[in-house]
Amino acid sequence: MVATPIGNLADIGLRALQVLSLVDSVACEDTRHTASLLQGYGLHKPLLALHEHNEAEAAQTVVQRLREGQRVAYVSDAGTPGVSDPGARLVAAVNAAGLRAVPIPGASSITALLSVAGHSGWDGRFVFAGFLSPKAAERQREVQVIAADARACVLLEAPHRIEALARDLATLGDRTLTVGRELTKQFEEVAHLSSGAFPAWLKDGAHRTRGEFVLMVHPRAAEAAGEGLDGASLRTLDLLLGELPLKTAVRLCAEITGQARNAVYQAALARRASAAGEEDEASDTPG
């Protein structure tokens, strides 16, 4: 499993080049793209298409080649195979056949963005959510989960869906966002802004909706989690959450206590997420 550059061809690893030069064939997400990539390094290898639409079938072809003693590399179009790219089913098939899958690390848009996010005091913990759902309702639910999580969250998105994602992330308000667009490529852009300002940032130039995106939602500040609410407000919120839908409970709690609705909403999300986590732990307890 060979990681390839995410844009700049100079980011190829020496070990990756060595492996690609030694293998008998290269299975890949797109044969045209990979042929061009290999040509850039002066390499020419037989190629086998293995992508999301034929991965199960093509994986068996790779397994058969491995059983015959051939050496096969797999590459996706960019970055590390199997991480928001095809490759996981291939590895599962190789493992099931009692054969070995070897990781060859390399460039990653995820760690590249994290390295320039610059969040002071960040403890390094983050959640990798990858591509959120293309369905609006499900994506909005996923954004609510991100809002309730104190950890940083890394997302990927394609250009044709970035504006819809931006509108949903804007509901996070002043939570800090680092946006990486076209990382390592000629028109690379890294921006630090509030989540609420993201839609306007995209509209501030026609080029900004082009290219591949990786985003870091920064760790949630303590106040955003509802720790700023006093005990009486939290008790009121808990009682309402136990009897009413979230939005209704938040509205009534804000009216009863005089707290800002956004602070109550964030507290409600955090308490829902905490309760769900406790239920999961309880279900995993033996006996």
C-alpha positions as CSV (number, residue, x, y, z in Angstrom):
1,M,0.0,0.0,0.0
2,V,2.0,2.9,-1.4
3,A,1.2,6.5,-0.4
4,T,1.7,8.9,-3.3
5,P,2.0,12.8,-3.4
6,I,-1.2,14.8,-2.8
7,G,-0.1,17.3,-5.4
8,N,3.6,18.1,-5.6
9,L,5.5,15.3,-7.2
10,A,8.6,16.0,-5.1
11,D,6.8,14.7,-2.1
12,I,7.2,11.1,-3.1
13,G,9.1,9.0,-0.5
14,L,12.4,7.3,-1.4
15,R,11.0,4.0,-0.2
16,A,7.9,4.5,-2.3
17,L,10.1,5.0,-5.4
18,Q,12.1,1.9,-4.6
19,V,9.0,-0.2,-4.1
20,L,7.4,1.1,-7.3
21,S,10.5,0.3,-9.2
22,L,10.7,-3.3,-7.9
23,V,7.1,-4.5,-8.2
24,D,5.8,-6.6,-11.0
25,S,2.6,-4.6,-11.4
26,V,0.7,-1.6,-9.9
27,A,-3.0,-1.8,-9.0
28,C,-4.4,1.7,-9.0
29,E,-7.5,3.8,-8.6
30,D,-7.1,5.4,-12.1
31,T,-4.8,3.9,-14.7
32,R,-4.4,7.1,-16.7
33,H,-3.5,9.1,-13.6
34,T,-1.1,6.5,-12.3
35,A,0.6,6.1,-15.7
36,S,1.2,9.8,-15.7
37,L,2.5,9.7,-12.2
38,L,4.9,6.8,-12.9
39,Q,6.1,8.5,-16.0
40,G,7.0,11.5,-13.9
41,Y,9.5,9.3,-12.1
42,G,10.7,7.5,-15.2
43,L,8.9,4.3,-14.3
44,H,6.7,2.1,-16.5
45,K,4.7,-0.8,-15.0
46,P,1.8,-3.0,-16.0
47,L,-1.3,-1.4,-14.4
48,L,-4.5,-3.0,-13.0
49,A,-7.6,-0.8,-12.4
50,L,-8.9,-1.2,-8.8
51,H,-11.4,1.4,-7.7
52,E,-14.5,1.8,-5.6
53,H,-16.7,0.2,-8.3
54,N,-14.7,-3.0,-8.9
55,E,-12.6,-3.3,-5.7
56,A,-14.0,-6.6,-4.6
57,E,-13.5,-8.3,-7.9
58,A,-10.1,-6.7,-8.7
59,A,-8.9,-7.5,-5.2
60,Q,-9.2,-11.2,-6.0
61,T,-7.0,-10.7,-9.1
62,V,-4.4,-9.1,-6.9
63,V,-4.6,-12.0,-4.4
64,Q,-4.1,-14.5,-7.2
65,R,-1.1,-12.6,-8.4
66,L,0.4,-12.5,-4.9
67,R,-0.2,-16.3,-4.6
68,E,1.8,-16.8,-7.8
69,G,4.7,-15.0,-6.2
70,Q,4.3,-11.6,-7.9
71,R,4.9,-8.3,-6.1
72,V,2.0,-5.9,-6.4
73,A,1.8,-2.3,-5.3
74,Y,-1.5,-0.4,-4.8
75,V,-1.8,3.3,-5.1
76,S,-4.8,5.6,-5.0
77,D,-5.0,8.9,-7.0
78,A,-3.3,10.8,-4.1
79,G,-2.3,10.3,-0.6
80,T,-2.6,7.1,1.4
81,P,-4.7,4.2,0.0
82,G,-7.6,3.1,2.2
83,V,-8.0,6.5,3.9
84,S,-11.1,8.1,2.3
85,D,-9.9,6.3,-0.9
86,P,-10.2,2.7,-2.2
87,G,-7.9,0.1,-0.7
88,A,-9.5,-1.1,2.5
89,R,-11.4,-4.0,0.7
90,L,-8.2,-4.9,-1.0
91,V,-6.3,-5.2,2.3
92,A,-9.2,-7.2,3.8
93,A,-9.0,-9.7,0.9
94,V,-5.2,-9.9,1.2
95,N,-5.5,-10.5,5.0
96,A,-8.2,-13.1,4.5
97,A,-6.0,-15.0,2.1
98,G,-3.3,-15.2,4.7
99,L,-1.0,-12.9,2.8
100,R,0.7,-9.7,3.9
101,A,-0.1,-6.1,3.2
102,V,2.8,-3.7,3.8
103,P,2.3,0.0,4.4
104,I,4.6,2.5,2.6
105,P,3.9,5.9,4.3
106,G,4.0,9.2,2.6
107,A,2.3,12.5,2.0
108,S,-1.0,13.2,3.9
109,S,-3.3,16.2,3.5
110,I,-4.6,15.5,7.1
111,T,-1.3,15.8,8.9
112,A,-0.1,18.5,6.5
113,L,-3.0,20.8,7.5
114,L,-2.7,19.9,11.2
115,S,0.9,21.0,11.1
116,V,0.0,24.6,10.1
117,A,-3.3,24.9,12.0
118,G,-1.4,26.6,14.9
119,H,-3.9,26.1,17.7
120,S,-2.2,27.2,21.0
121,G,-2.6,24.7,23.8
122,W,-3.9,21.9,21.6
123,D,-3.1,18.5,23.0
124,G,-2.9,16.8,19.6
125,R,-6.1,14.9,19.9
126,F,-8.4,15.0,16.9
127,V,-11.2,13.1,15.2
128,F,-10.9,12.3,11.5
129,A,-14.4,12.5,10.0
130,G,-13.4,12.5,6.4
131,F,-16.2,13.2,3.9
132,L,-19.5,14.0,5.6
133,S,-22.7,12.7,4.2
134,P,-23.8,14.2,0.8
135,K,-27.4,14.2,2.2
136,A,-28.3,17.5,3.8
137,A,-30.2,16.2,6.8
138,E,-27.5,13.6,7.7
139,R,-24.7,16.0,7.2
140,Q,-26.3,18.6,9.5
141,R,-26.7,15.9,12.1
142,E,-23.0,15.0,11.8
143,V,-22.1,18.7,12.2
144,Q,-24.1,18.7,15.4
145,V,-22.0,15.8,16.7
146,I,-18.8,17.8,15.8
147,A,-20.3,20.8,17.7
148,A,-20.7,18.7,20.8
149,D,-17.2,17.2,20.7
150,A,-14.4,19.2,22.5
151,R,-11.7,17.7,20.3
152,A,-10.5,19.0,17.0
153,C,-12.1,17.5,13.9
154,V,-10.6,17.0,10.4
155,L,-12.8,16.9,7.4
156,L,-12.3,16.4,3.7
157,E,-14.5,17.8,0.9
158,A,-14.8,18.0,-2.8
159,P,-15.3,21.4,-4.6
160,H,-18.9,20.7,-5.8
161,R,-20.0,20.2,-2.2
162,I,-17.9,22.7,-0.3
163,E,-20.5,25.5,-0.3
164,A,-23.1,23.2,1.3
165,L,-20.6,22.1,3.9
166,A,-19.7,25.7,4.6
167,R,-23.3,26.6,5.3
168,D,-23.6,23.8,7.8
169,L,-20.3,24.6,9.5
170,A,-21.4,28.2,9.9
171,T,-23.8,27.0,12.6
172,L,-20.7,26.4,14.8
173,G,-20.5,30.2,15.0
174,D,-17.2,31.5,16.3
175,R,-15.4,28.1,16.5
176,T,-12.1,28.5,14.8
177,L,-11.6,26.8,11.4
178,T,-8.5,26.2,9.4
179,V,-9.1,25.7,5.7
180,G,-6.6,24.0,3.4
181,R,-7.3,24.3,-0.3
182,E,-5.2,22.5,-3.0
183,L,-2.4,21.7,-0.4
184,T,1.1,21.3,-2.0
185,K,-0.2,22.4,-5.4
186,Q,0.5,25.6,-7.3
187,F,-2.5,27.5,-5.9
188,E,-2.3,26.2,-2.3
189,E,-4.2,28.3,0.2
190,V,-4.4,28.0,4.0
191,A,-6.8,30.3,5.9
192,H,-7.7,30.6,9.5
193,L,-11.2,32.0,10.3
194,S,-14.3,31.5,12.3
195,S,-16.7,28.8,11.2
196,G,-19.4,31.5,10.8
197,A,-17.2,33.4,8.3
198,F,-16.5,30.4,6.1
199,P,-19.4,30.9,3.5
200,A,-18.4,34.5,3.0
201,W,-14.7,33.5,2.6
202,L,-15.7,31.1,-0.2
203,K,-17.6,33.8,-2.0
204,D,-14.7,36.3,-1.8
205,G,-13.2,34.9,-5.0
206,A,-14.4,32.6,-7.8
207,H,-11.3,30.4,-7.4
208,R,-12.1,29.5,-3.8
209,T,-14.6,26.9,-4.6
210,R,-12.1,25.0,-6.8
211,G,-9.8,22.2,-5.8
212,E,-9.7,19.7,-3.0
213,F,-10.3,20.8,0.6
214,V,-9.2,19.6,4.0
215,L,-10.5,21.4,7.0
216,M,-9.7,21.4,10.8
217,V,-12.5,22.4,13.2
218,H,-10.4,23.6,16.1
219,P,-11.0,22.2,19.7
220,R,-14.1,23.6,21.3
221,A,-13.5,26.3,23.9
222,A,-14.8,25.4,27.4
223,E,-17.4,28.1,27.3
224,A,-18.9,26.7,24.1
225,A,-19.5,23.4,25.8
226,G,-21.8,25.0,28.3
227,E,-19.4,25.0,31.3
228,G,-20.2,28.8,31.6
229,L,-23.8,28.0,32.5
230,D,-24.5,28.0,36.2
231,G,-25.7,24.9,38.0
232,A,-29.3,25.9,38.2
233,S,-29.4,26.5,34.4
234,L,-27.9,23.1,33.7
235,R,-30.4,21.4,36.0
236,T,-33.2,23.1,34.2
237,L,-31.8,22.1,30.9
238,D,-31.4,18.5,32.0
239,L,-35.1,18.3,33.2
240,L,-36.3,19.8,29.9
241,L,-34.1,17.5,27.8
242,G,-35.6,14.5,29.6
243,E,-39.1,15.4,28.5
244,L,-38.8,17.4,25.3
245,P,-37.1,17.5,21.9
246,L,-33.7,19.3,21.9
247,K,-34.7,22.5,20.1
248,T,-37.8,22.9,22.3
249,A,-35.8,22.2,25.5
250,V,-33.2,24.8,24.5
251,R,-35.7,27.5,23.7
252,L,-37.6,27.0,26.9
253,C,-34.4,26.8,29.0
254,A,-33.1,30.1,27.5
255,E,-36.5,31.8,28.3
256,I,-36.6,30.4,31.8
257,T,-33.0,31.1,32.8
258,G,-32.2,34.1,30.7
259,Q,-29.1,32.4,29.3
260,A,-28.0,33.0,25.7
261,R,-29.8,30.5,23.4
262,N,-26.5,29.6,21.6
263,A,-24.8,28.8,24.9
264,V,-27.8,26.7,26.0
265,Y,-27.8,24.9,22.6
266,Q,-24.1,24.0,22.9
267,A,-24.6,22.8,26.4
268,A,-27.5,20.6,25.3
269,L,-25.4,19.1,22.5
270,A,-22.6,18.4,24.9
271,R,-24.8,16.7,27.4
272,R,-26.6,14.6,24.8
273,A,-23.1,13.5,23.5
274,S,-22.0,12.7,27.0
275,A,-25.1,10.7,27.8
276,A,-24.7,8.7,24.5
277,G,-21.1,8.0,25.4
278,E,-22.1,6.7,28.9
279,E,-24.7,4.5,27.3
280,D,-22.2,3.0,24.9
281,E,-19.8,2.3,27.8
282,A,-22.6,0.7,29.8
283,S,-23.5,-1.6,26.9
284,D,-19.9,-2.7,26.6
285,T,-19.7,-3.7,30.3
286,P,-19.6,-7.5,30.8
287,G,-22.7,-9.0,32.5
